[in-house]
Amino acid sequence: MVKGIMTFILTSFLIGNVVAWFTGAAPIEFKEIAFNEQQSQQYAFLSNELKSAPNDIDLLIELGQLLSNHNRIDEANTLLTQAVALAPNNPLANAIYASNRGKQAGAMFDPLMGLYKLGKLKAAMSDLNDAALAAPNDFNVRLVRLLTFAFVGEIGGHYETVFDDESWFTGIFSNDVSVPSQVKQLVYVAMAHVYRNADQDKSIQYITLTNGIGPCPNTFEASCAQLGIQSLAGNE
């Protein structure tokens, strides 16, 4: 049974959907992202393992995150709800669950002209921030927060934590050479997106770092296209 969180990050920890969050009533469409071969194998493996261990927290989190990253958000919610029920004090379970709830808020239709969905989004983002505050040195939890807040933007609240996390990860990357380059790339793309309008020089610096690692993963294609970063699809 796979429990190594680094394997988890490398294969499925990709948020990367550029979403125009707004306060209107219309649902935001989260188009399902197809699995590549590696992700298909991961999905099959995790699903099979979960049949043998239906209450395994790590499996529930990993499969839930994989589904959320590919915008199968309702399926993800079922698994992540179970994970939080079984381990209510698990910061990673709470962080991923909150991130997925943010997507669900965006996808809903709101007859109150967006006020209700905005409230649900802000509540989910507050829960995500609380999870990160409960585990300030947890690499994975902070990565969830950075990747989520970078793309949700200021409307979700707590946006300033993106820059705290940027500094935190910069320090980690400088002092720990064991961090895989694919993981660094996730942070670089997120920060290139954050700075794309506010500071173009910084955005270009992060784009350069990203391109130095290689093409963007498939779940980052929308943001990479917006930023002009080469994607895997562009090589096919």
GUNU-691314 format. One record per residue (C-alpha): residue number from 1; chain; z, x, y. Coordinates in Angstrom, 3 decimals, decimal comma. Each point is the difference from the previous one (the first is absolute). Layout:
N
NODE   num   cadena         pz         px         py
NODE   NUM        A          Z          X          Y
...
//
This chain:
236
NODE   num   cadena         pz         px         py
NODE     1        A      0,000      0,000      0,000
NODE     2        A     -1,029      1,391      3,365
NODE     3        A      2,909      0,281      2,388
NODE     4        A     -1,115      2,969      2,116
NODE     5        A     -0,281     -1,250      3,552
NODE     6        A     -2,435      2,753      0,993
NODE     7        A     -2,462     -1,330     -2,561
NODE     8        A      0,605     -3,401      1,538
NODE     9        A     -0,801      1,222      3,488
NODE    10        A     -3,148      1,854     -0,988
NODE    11        A     -1,516     -2,894     -1,881
NODE    12        A      1,028     -3,094      1,889
NODE    13        A      1,987      0,542      3,163
NODE    14        A     -2,768     -0,906      2,422
NODE    15        A      0,373     -2,639      2,662
NODE    16        A     -2,985      0,792      2,224
NODE    17        A     -1,352     -3,396      0,979
NODE    18        A     -0,865     -0,298      3,677
NODE    19        A      1,133     -3,491      0,939
NODE    20        A     -0,293     -1,716      3,349
NODE    21        A      3,497     -1,470      0,115
NODE    22        A      0,225     -2,748      2,543
NODE    23        A      2,036     -3,082      0,815
NODE    24        A     -2,689     -2,563     -0,732
NODE    25        A      0,219     -2,633     -2,703
NODE    26        A     -3,051      1,058     -2,008
NODE    27        A      0,650      1,906     -3,238
NODE    28        A     -0,886      3,688     -0,184
NODE    29        A     -2,293      0,677     -2,923
NODE    30        A      1,191      2,787     -2,274
NODE    31        A     -3,040      0,679     -2,137
NODE    32        A      0,837      1,135     -3,506
NODE    33        A     -0,774      3,681     -0,542
NODE    34        A     -1,472      0,850     -3,389
NODE    35        A      1,766      2,513     -2,212
NODE    36        A     -1,704      3,304     -0,618
NODE    37        A      0,103      1,410     -3,514
NODE    38        A      3,334      1,767      0,447
NODE    39        A      1,608     -3,065      1,532
NODE    40        A     -1,364     -2,220     -2,764
NODE    41        A      1,609      2,262     -2,560
NODE    42        A      3,245     -0,019      1,931
NODE    43        A     -0,036     -3,792      0,235
NODE    44        A     -0,620     -0,370     -3,723
NODE    45        A      2,734      2,484     -0,858
NODE    46        A      2,618     -1,521      2,293
NODE    47        A     -0,797     -3,547     -1,110
NODE    48        A      0,371      0,982     -3,631
NODE    49        A      3,247      1,868      0,630
NODE    50        A      1,431     -2,921      1,917
NODE    51        A     -0,511     -2,274     -3,000
NODE    52        A      2,389      2,239     -1,952
NODE    53        A      2,447      0,441      2,864
NODE    54        A     -0,314     -3,037      2,312
NODE    55        A      3,102      0,900      2,014
NODE    56        A     -0,839      3,654      0,606
NODE    57        A      0,429      0,495      3,746
NODE    58        A     -2,344      2,988      0,274
NODE    59        A     -2,780     -1,815     -1,812
NODE    60        A      0,421     -3,126      2,111
NODE    61        A     -0,098      2,044      3,202
NODE    62        A     -2,980      2,107     -1,010
NODE    63        A     -2,123     -2,873     -1,274
NODE    64        A      1,008     -2,186      2,937
NODE    65        A     -1,018      2,697      2,465
NODE    66        A     -3,291      0,626     -1,782
NODE    67        A     -0,870     -3,695      0,224
NODE    68        A      1,081     -0,203      3,643
NODE    69        A     -2,102      3,014      0,937
NODE    70        A     -3,031     -1,747     -1,455
NODE    71        A      0,864     -3,210      1,871
NODE    72        A      1,028     -1,990     -3,047
NODE    73        A      2,989     -0,905      2,101
NODE    74        A      1,196     -3,138     -1,787
NODE    75        A      0,029      1,755     -3,377
NODE    76        A      1,809      2,895      1,628
NODE    77        A      2,564     -2,342      1,514
NODE    78        A      0,940     -1,381     -3,424
NODE    79        A      0,775      3,471     -1,341
NODE    80        A      1,703      1,277      3,144
NODE    81        A      2,155     -3,119      0,296
NODE    82        A      1,208      0,682     -3,525
NODE    83        A      0,677      3,652      0,806
NODE    84        A      2,110     -0,892      3,050
NODE    85        A      1,880     -2,653     -1,961
NODE    86        A      0,866      2,547     -2,698
NODE    87        A      0,791      2,824      2,421
NODE    88        A      0,890     -1,490      3,413
NODE    89        A      1,267      3,332      1,319
NODE    90        A     -3,046      2,033     -1,010
NODE    91        A     -1,525      1,233      3,298
NODE    92        A     -3,447      0,614     -1,468
NODE    93        A     -0,209     -3,440     -1,595
NODE    94        A      1,113     -1,585      3,273
NODE    95        A     -2,455      2,043      2,057
NODE    96        A     -3,041     -0,806     -2,116
NODE    97        A      1,011     -3,651     -0,307
NODE    98        A      0,313     -0,254      3,792
NODE    99        A     -3,347      1,726      0,550
NODE   100        A     -1,734     -2,463     -2,307
NODE   101        A      1,734     -2,933      1,718
NODE   102        A     -1,538      1,218      3,223
NODE   103        A     -3,429     -0,439     -1,550
NODE   104        A      0,948     -3,452     -1,231
NODE   105        A      1,056     -0,969      3,519
NODE   106        A     -3,352      1,076      1,355
NODE   107        A     -1,909     -1,852     -2,690
NODE   108        A      1,696     -3,343      0,574
NODE   109        A     -1,217     -2,883      2,147
NODE   110        A      2,516     -0,924      2,655
NODE   111        A     -0,152     -3,495      1,549
NODE   112        A      2,387      1,246      2,700
NODE   113        A     -2,767      2,093      1,584
NODE   114        A      1,201      3,227     -1,511
NODE   115        A      3,652     -0,135      1,002
NODE   116        A      1,268     -0,573     -3,529
NODE   117        A     -2,153      2,713     -1,593
NODE   118        A      0,974      2,412      2,753
NODE   119        A      3,649     -0,719     -0,728
NODE   120        A     -0,554      0,629     -3,694
NODE   121        A     -1,829      3,248      0,761
NODE   122        A      2,767      1,261      2,262
NODE   123        A      2,660     -0,928     -2,579
NODE   124        A     -1,865      1,876     -2,721
NODE   125        A     -0,452      3,066      2,207
NODE   126        A      3,696     -0,048      0,937
NODE   127        A      0,887     -0,052     -3,697
NODE   128        A     -2,325      2,933     -0,581
NODE   129        A      1,604      1,938      2,822
NODE   130        A      3,471     -0,806     -1,370
NODE   131        A     -1,055      1,381     -3,390
NODE   132        A     -1,086      3,239      1,666
NODE   133        A      3,232      0,238      1,991
NODE   134        A      1,943     -0,424     -3,251
NODE   135        A     -1,831      2,979     -1,512
NODE   136        A     -0,975      2,281      2,904
NODE   137        A     -0,822      2,966     -2,240
NODE   138        A     -1,946     -1,915     -2,629
NODE   139        A     -3,565      1,304      0,141
NODE   140        A     -1,537     -3,075     -1,584
NODE   141        A      1,821     -2,571      2,120
NODE   142        A     -0,905      1,779      3,223
NODE   143        A     -3,603      0,207     -1,167
NODE   144        A     -0,086     -3,769     -0,522
NODE   145        A      1,380     -0,514      3,506
NODE   146        A     -2,430      2,400      1,649
NODE   147        A     -3,080     -1,339     -1,768
NODE   148        A      0,959     -3,598      0,669
NODE   149        A      1,076      0,284      3,638
NODE   150        A     -2,931      2,259      0,890
NODE   151        A     -2,452     -2,749     -0,885
NODE   152        A      2,011     -3,090      0,938
NODE   153        A      0,590      1,435      3,455
NODE   154        A      2,368     -1,027      2,761
NODE   155        A     -0,108     -3,708     -0,784
NODE   156        A      2,160      0,563     -3,085
NODE   157        A      2,833      1,622      1,938
NODE   158        A      1,614      3,415     -0,635
NODE   159        A     -3,323      1,693      0,744
NODE   160        A      1,776      2,960      1,581
NODE   161        A      1,194      1,073     -3,454
NODE   162        A     -3,570      1,114     -0,748
NODE   163        A      0,561      3,022      2,227
NODE   164        A      3,398      0,729     -1,536
NODE   165        A     -1,639     -0,039     -3,410
NODE   166        A     -2,845      2,169      1,253
NODE   167        A      2,523      2,679      1,027
NODE   168        A      1,915     -0,379     -3,260
NODE   169        A     -3,090      0,437     -2,157
NODE   170        A     -1,270      2,897      2,114
NODE   171        A      3,244      1,800     -0,739
NODE   172        A     -0,205     -0,799     -3,698
NODE   173        A     -3,592      1,219     -0,245
NODE   174        A      0,877      3,238      1,803
NODE   175        A      2,932      0,806     -2,257
NODE   176        A     -1,086     -1,347     -3,387
NODE   177        A     -3,265      1,390     -1,324
NODE   178        A      0,303     -2,124     -3,148
NODE   179        A     -1,011     -3,221      1,794
NODE   180        A     -3,462     -0,882     -1,364
NODE   181        A     -2,832      0,062      2,497
NODE   182        A     -0,965     -3,571     -0,934
NODE   183        A      3,412     -1,168      1,199
NODE   184        A     -0,363      1,896      3,268
NODE   185        A     -3,375     -1,654      0,473
NODE   186        A      1,620     -3,441      0,057
NODE   187        A      2,184      1,018      2,927
NODE   188        A     -2,899      1,659      1,805
NODE   189        A     -2,232     -3,071     -0,201
NODE   190        A      2,836     -2,257      1,153
NODE   191        A      0,753      2,199      3,003
NODE   192        A     -3,691      0,362      0,866
NODE   193        A     -0,039     -3,790      0,166
NODE   194        A      3,149     -0,100      2,148
NODE   195        A     -1,404      2,467      2,540
NODE   196        A     -3,623     -1,223     -0,004
NODE   197        A      0,338     -1,685      3,421
NODE   198        A      3,124      1,575      1,473
NODE   199        A     -0,814      3,678     -0,575
NODE   200        A     -3,496      0,788     -1,262
NODE   201        A      0,671      3,724     -0,299
NODE   202        A      2,901     -0,614     -2,371
NODE   203        A     -2,036     -2,542     -1,927
NODE   204        A     -2,793      2,552     -0,438
NODE   205        A      2,517      2,587     -1,182
NODE   206        A      1,189     -2,346     -2,716
NODE   207        A     -3,569     -0,933     -0,913
NODE   208        A     -0,794      3,685     -0,397
NODE   209        A      3,017      0,481     -2,262
NODE   210        A     -1,086     -3,018     -2,039
NODE   211        A     -3,563      1,199     -0,422
NODE   212        A      1,308      3,403     -1,045
NODE   213        A      1,683     -1,617     -2,990
NODE   214        A     -2,947     -2,129     -1,095
NODE   215        A     -1,427     -3,524      0,161
NODE   216        A      2,333     -2,919      0,639
NODE   217        A      1,246     -2,014     -2,987
NODE   218        A     -1,627     -3,362     -0,672
NODE   219        A      2,866     -2,040      1,440
NODE   220        A     -0,356      1,854      3,311
NODE   221        A     -3,725     -0,667      0,424
NODE   222        A      0,385     -2,511      2,854
NODE   223        A      2,144      2,293      2,129
NODE   224        A     -2,082      3,059     -0,860
NODE   225        A     -3,174     -1,792      1,078
NODE   226        A      1,621     -0,941      3,285
NODE   227        A      1,112      3,573      0,583
NODE   228        A     -3,252      1,597     -1,154
NODE   229        A      1,642      1,693     -2,984
NODE   230        A     -2,034      0,566     -3,129
NODE   231        A      0,932     -2,382     -2,834
NODE   232        A     -0,528      0,178     -3,734
NODE   233        A     -2,497     -2,825      0,318
NODE   234        A     -2,062      2,170      2,307
NODE   235        A     -0,456      2,488     -2,828
NODE   236        A     -1,195     -2,543     -2,501
//
